[in-house]
């Protein structure tokens, strides 16, 4: 899977967790947990455009980012 973020960064991964890990590693230093990244990302999304992103699972979180067009899947 390949996605483009809202700021134009292209990321690739085989699973939603791979995609989340790439996003997490781009913004979080020092490294908190993936759950901590989802919580912070959800806060940023709500402040940015009012989008509420779930933090219950990585798959739900990434799917919500796609639905909100924060991530756009790119065709091969």
Secondary structure, DSSP 8 states (H G I E B T S, - for coil): -EEEETTS-EEE-SSHHHHHHHHHHHH-SS---HHHHHHHHHHHHHHHH------S-HHHHHHHHHHTTSEEEE--
